[in-house]
Amino acid sequence: MAKNLNKDTVYRAAKPKEKDYMINDGGGLYMLVTKNGTRSWLFVYTFNQKRRKTSLGIYPANTLEASRIKALTAAEDIAKGINHIGLQIDVAFFIIRVRQNFKECFVNIIKNCGGCY
């Protein structure tokens, strides 16, 4: 798989079109150019036989070099069977569940206490 296909000038010159489009940099790294002109980095990969996409940030705040490093790191982890992107989603879901359970417990204590303070 070819990597580092383009120079930064290609991405700087990317202009919006009628539809969103992607520019391939190789190694699963793409620049998504939206019809409103936003340019963002995407990492496209396969994990557990499912095709997935994740954002690596908005260009030019996230440079080409920084995005290449992020994509390379993510690709190495995925090759080892580690999906940090999926872990982030799982952790966020876990935090939401803990908050809901805490709220339920707190409400039950208040209801059952009945003024015992």
C-alpha positions as CSV (number, residue, x, y, z in Angstrom):
1,M,0.0,0.0,0.0
2,A,1.5,3.3,-1.1
3,K,2.0,5.9,1.6
4,N,2.6,9.7,1.6
5,L,1.2,10.1,-1.9
6,N,0.9,13.9,-1.9
7,K,2.7,17.0,-0.7
8,D,1.0,19.6,1.6
9,T,0.5,21.8,-1.4
10,V,-2.1,19.4,-2.8
11,Y,-4.1,19.6,0.4
12,R,-3.7,23.4,0.7
13,A,-5.1,23.8,-2.9
14,A,-8.1,21.5,-2.3
15,K,-11.3,23.5,-3.1
16,P,-14.9,22.6,-2.4
17,K,-17.0,21.0,-5.2
18,E,-20.7,20.3,-5.6
19,K,-20.3,17.1,-3.5
20,D,-18.0,16.1,-0.7
21,Y,-14.9,14.2,-1.9
22,M,-11.8,12.6,-0.5
23,I,-8.1,12.8,-1.4
24,N,-6.1,9.7,-0.7
25,D,-2.7,10.0,1.0
26,G,-2.1,6.3,1.4
27,G,-2.0,4.1,4.4
28,G,-5.7,4.7,5.1
29,L,-5.3,8.5,5.5
30,Y,-7.6,10.7,3.5
31,M,-8.5,14.4,3.4
32,L,-12.3,14.9,3.3
33,V,-13.2,18.1,1.5
34,T,-16.8,19.1,2.1
35,K,-19.0,21.1,-0.2
36,N,-18.9,24.0,2.3
37,G,-15.1,24.0,2.2
38,T,-14.2,22.3,5.5
39,R,-11.1,20.1,5.1
40,S,-10.6,17.3,7.6
41,W,-8.4,14.3,8.0
42,L,-10.0,10.8,8.0
43,F,-8.4,7.5,8.9
44,V,-10.2,4.6,7.1
45,Y,-9.5,1.1,8.3
46,T,-11.0,-2.4,8.7
47,F,-11.4,-3.9,12.2
48,N,-13.2,-7.3,12.8
49,Q,-14.2,-7.4,9.1
50,K,-16.0,-4.0,9.4
51,R,-15.0,-0.9,7.5
52,R,-14.7,2.1,9.8
53,K,-13.8,5.8,9.5
54,T,-12.6,8.2,12.2
55,S,-11.7,11.8,12.1
56,L,-8.1,12.8,12.9
57,G,-8.9,16.6,13.0
58,I,-9.5,19.6,10.9
59,Y,-6.9,20.9,8.5
60,P,-4.8,23.1,8.7
61,A,-5.0,23.0,12.6
62,N,-3.9,19.4,12.3
63,T,-1.0,19.3,9.9
64,L,-0.3,16.7,7.2
65,E,2.7,15.4,9.2
66,A,0.8,15.1,12.5
67,S,-2.1,13.3,10.7
68,R,0.3,10.9,9.1
69,I,1.8,10.1,12.5
70,K,-1.7,9.6,14.0
71,A,-2.7,7.3,11.1
72,L,0.5,5.3,11.3
73,T,0.1,4.8,15.1
74,A,-3.5,3.8,14.7
75,A,-2.6,1.4,11.9
76,E,0.1,-0.2,14.0
77,D,-2.3,-0.7,16.9
78,I,-5.0,-2.1,14.7
79,A,-2.5,-4.6,13.2
80,K,-1.9,-5.7,16.8
81,G,-5.6,-6.2,17.4
82,I,-6.0,-3.0,19.4
83,N,-8.8,-0.6,18.3
84,H,-8.4,2.6,20.4
85,I,-11.2,4.2,18.6
86,G,-13.6,1.5,19.6
87,L,-12.2,1.7,23.2
88,Q,-13.0,5.4,23.3
89,I,-16.6,4.7,22.4
90,D,-16.8,1.9,25.0
91,V,-15.4,4.1,27.7
92,A,-17.8,6.9,26.9
93,F,-20.7,4.4,27.1
94,F,-19.4,3.1,30.4
95,I,-19.2,6.6,31.9
96,I,-22.8,7.3,30.8
97,R,-24.0,4.1,32.5
98,V,-22.1,4.8,35.7
99,R,-23.7,8.3,35.8
100,Q,-27.2,6.9,35.3
101,N,-26.7,4.2,38.0
102,F,-25.3,6.8,40.4
103,K,-28.3,9.0,39.8
104,E,-30.7,6.1,40.3
105,C,-29.0,5.1,43.5
106,F,-29.0,8.6,44.8
107,V,-32.7,9.1,44.1
108,N,-33.5,5.8,45.8
109,I,-31.6,6.8,48.9
110,I,-33.5,10.1,49.1
111,K,-36.8,8.4,48.6
112,N,-36.2,5.7,51.2
113,C,-34.6,8.0,53.7
114,G,-37.8,9.9,54.2
115,G,-36.3,12.8,56.1
116,C,-33.7,10.9,58.1
117,Y,-30.9,13.5,58.1
